Amino acid sequence: MTRRTLLAGAGGVLLLAAAPPVPARAAKAASAGAGRASMITQGTTLVHADLHNHTLLSDGDGDPALAFASMRSAGLDVAAITDHTTLFSIEGLSRSEWNRVGALADAADDPGAYTAIRGFEWSNPLLGHVNVWFTADYVDLGGATGMGRLYDWIEAAGGLASFNHPGREVGRFGDFAFDAGARDHLVSMEIFNRTDDYLFDGWSSGQSSPLNACLNAGWRTGLSGVSDEHGTDWGYPEGKGRTGLWVTENTRAEVRSAMRARRFFATRESGLRVDVTANGVRMGGTLPISSGDVTFAVDLDRGPDWVGLPLQIQVLRPGTRAPVVADVVDAAAGGVTTFTVRLDAADGDWVVLRVADPARANASPGPSGHAANNYGVAYASPFWLST
């Protein structure tokens, strides 16, 4: 069922009704996954999230009344509906539809067990798309025509936001032009969207890595994975992006806090657990040094099916068109890997750990011979060096 079909059948009015039951599905074939407790830190628990989903309220196919229940039944702990806002509600959210999604999210939200979030995707066909969460209102292209006005709106609304599928639209968010006032609100960049790894997106056509362009511009975004679901199978497809957040409790307030702290990682593997510290600082944090030896501890697990699976941990550092790989460390799922790398802020103030499967290829490779031309399993949010 499409948006246009439902609107025609309902005389152009969408009514809030009791959510119908989720269609029966076969049990997930994937591993049940790893436990939720970190092997290297204390005080937080892992929750699995998908923060980018669509329904027939914009360009998706499914009834929004089914989406939250579908994602919960699929094993997600945190889920968001983020339909497009466009111009004059043409194929995008209207005021009544925005209110409807809010009511559906409130009905599905189960503090302590399941967090349901209403958001929206500001959608400019040239500049790019930006997800926004935790706001009482939404804005479309009539209210925010460009990046500067959108950033001003997000700041005033107190929202959190993400650069979506970075590099897909030619303008790349005004070439990631930095806005200091918006830095703390732009908490995420999608490194996995659907089944795609965006590390080298656009490389073959002469562009730089979106990761380089974003972080080198001064943004301090964490790295997320999303399904960007447009069908009716919310939460279920394997191999699509998702995000792991480390929270003290599974509530909207704490999910928001973890997102603000960049305490999350991106993956395409359901049930994966990744936690990382650098000299005791958790992912998304700032190291109180400008140069020196940094000892990383990486907790990496996906349950019994993955124990002993050979993986790599790649240390990505700033480069010109592509990240420089400062080190490649052999690792195995099901344990903690510890290693030390010398870092210097003179070479750039950020470092990202990429977990890769050396037996599989990156479908969107970068420079010939680059160490990250293999399959990305996960990205931890960056660490920053003091400058």
Order of alpha helices (4+ residues) and beta strands (2+ residues): alpha-beta-alpha-beta-alpha-beta-beta-alpha-beta-alpha-beta-beta-alpha-beta-beta-alpha-beta-beta-beta-beta-beta-beta-beta-beta-beta-beta-beta
